[in-house]
């Protein structure tokens, strides 16, 4: 018998008992439907979890300058000026595994608004790309500063929620001006709330401004970690009234006053930055991103092979490990549920096929008597089992997808449809039909024609 003839015979046998065939496929329908629904809901939950962990910095690389030393004494990371904004641009241009990168200048100073003041955890001078690296693309209010603000050194800033609460008592700060080291900044946006990170650092207690403004107007150096608003040096740079008796200075050209220097800083040719934050395309490409960034920076800094790196790269290894462990756990859980559901459906298929072989013993004997071979009988019953499973699988896919959409509509849970899950369901359904239908088909093919014809 040809394959088409065998398939036609199998379909005729299934149409002979439609109710039994439908009830047989019910186990596969429920199993595949549950697997599809759970995989789509689980994929949505896993994607939401990945996004949540990524927003905490799981795919972020922090590049620090090198370490200076003298007489065998190391002064710690970031004590040399080896990173420049051009390094950040080179990383973006030459590292395919880096999604975005931004230069950063850090400061710590007192912020004043009216009769209220606050010292935030950090004042970050950066570019608009920082919001994308830190997954802060949508602001709670206002708008972010632009690249033009960075180029011009404009005095604009974006506040975190903690500063809005402490300085403005919850009122809208957009359009108002604050002072950082007696320099006015106009608030143009408010960051959405983010809470504390894994280390307990308040991510909302920050100010973000153009790095050129923070470096040239606020700090005047690469890094400032002291509360400069309370020191005399900070007030002397602008408030000339404290200098009651200035010493006479003889100069060919009049020197710029402290007020002129504060209002019109002269940028230097070599602009170093405190660090570079780079976001990898995904958490899995972090090792490749580290290799590419290292190669680019070593080439730009003209380091020989035997020379050590004049920079350090740190990744969020703990967050990455947490992400990998959680994703693996969810995947294994879904696979376990899928196996249980499909095994239950496969047992039902085997049971019904054994009953079918028993009922059709005389038919099998008659077919063998007129020339059918054992492999033809085997093929016929295997086709019947596979057709039952594929039909149940198709109905299960529709049922599972509809159920996941219903869950998304009613419970607002994240759902992600994956074509891989649908293709896997079809292949698994066919596999279940072959595996659990083989024994009944093999049993039917091993029947003795004489005994089968005498069977009552």
Secondary structure, DSSP 4 states (H G I P E B T S, - for coil): --HHHHHHHHHHHHHHTHHHHHHHHHHHHHHHHHHHHHHHHHHHHHHHHHHHHHHTTTTEEEEEE-EEEETTEEEEET-S---BHHHHHHHHHH-TTEEEEEEEEEE--EEEETTEEEE-SEEEEE-THHHHHTT--S-SEE----HHHHHHT--EEEE-HHHHHHHHTTS--TT-EEEETTEEEEEEEEPPP--B-TT--BTTSEEEEEHHHIIIIIISSSB--S-GGGSHHHHHTT-GGG-SSPPP---SSPPPPHHHHHHS----SS-B-SEEEEEESSGGGHHHHHHHHHHHHHHHTT--TTSPPSEEEEE-HHHHHHHHHHHHHHHHHHHHHHHHHHHHHHHHHHHHHHHHHHHTHHHHHHHHHTT--HHHHHHHHHHHHHHHHHHHHHHHHHHHHHHHHHHHHHH-------HHHHHHHHHHHHHHHHHHHHHHHHHHHT--HHHHHT--
